[in-house]
Amino acid sequence: MPLAYYPSFSGNFYDNTPLKQGVIGDSTKVVLKIEGMTCGSCENHINHALNNTKGVIRCSSLHKEGTTTIVFDKDILTIDELRKIINTKTNYKIVDTKDEQ
């Protein structure tokens, strides 16, 4: 059975719930090309690090594409700060950045 059938287990490994945000200022979307993701656990590791960061509205990682899409409040965070969070908290290497506004 899928994990969804056991709600008491959800969140035991990673709480991927984004932090509750107050008033959201000027948000932007960025796609980061990340080297080294090989599985869903890699995706969860990056999502967990980012979703627990003040200013991140939401993020989604795809290991098959090697990308992480982040929507964030640019009044609170910069792309360079997001890069630093990924590099220090997850040790994955960012190889490209694409702003999507």
N, C-alpha and C positions, 0 to 999 in steps of 0.2 A: 504494500500500500504506500502511496505517496506520503511524504511528511505532513502534508496539509491535513491528513486525517487525525493527526495527533497534535492538536494546537498547544498542548502543554509543553511540547518540545521546541516549538518555534522560538527562535531567539536565543537558544542555549549556546550556540556556537558564535554567531555574529548577530548583533542587533543592527539591522540595516535600515532602521527607521531614521529618517532625517531629523535633525534637531528642529524643534518648533521655532519658527521665526516670527518675529514681531512684524512690524511694517517692513515690507520689502522695498528697498530703494530701486536703483537702476540695475536690472539684472542683465546678464549676458550669457551666451552659451559658447563653450569651447570644446573642441574634440582633440584629445591628445592621443597620438599614436604611441603605444607602449610596447616595448620589447620584453619578452620573457614570460608573458601569460600563456599558460598551457592548459588550464582547466577552470571549471566553475569556482573552485576554491580560490584561485588567483583573482578572479573577478570579485568574489566576496571580500577578500583581503583589501583590495583597493577601495571598493564601495564602503566598507566599514570605516576605513581611515578618513575618507572624504565626507561621508554622511555625518560623522561626528565632529565636523569642523564648523565653527560659527561662520555663517555667510554662504555656505553651500546650501542651495535650495533642493537640488536632487542630482544624482549621478547614476550612470549606468555603464558597466564595463562589459565588453564582449571579447572573450579570449580568442575566438575563431577569427575575428577581424583585427585583434590586437589594438582595440580602441577603448577609450573611456570618454564618455560625453558628460560634461558637467555644466549645470546651470547654476550660476552663483550671483550674489549681490556684489557688484563691482565697487560699491561704496565701502564694503568691508574687506574684500579680498582682491588680490591681483592674480594674474595668470602665473607670474613668477612665484608667488606664495603657494599656489596650488602645486606647481612643479616641485617646490621644496618639500611640501608635505608628502607627496608621493615618493620622492627620492629618500627622505629620511625615515618615514614610517613604514614603507613597504619594500624599499630597495629595488624597485623596478626602474628601468631606464626609459625615459621619455625621448623618443627619436624625432617627433614632429608635432607641431601645434597648428590648429586651424581655427581661427575665430569665425563664429557663425552669426553673432549678434542676433 
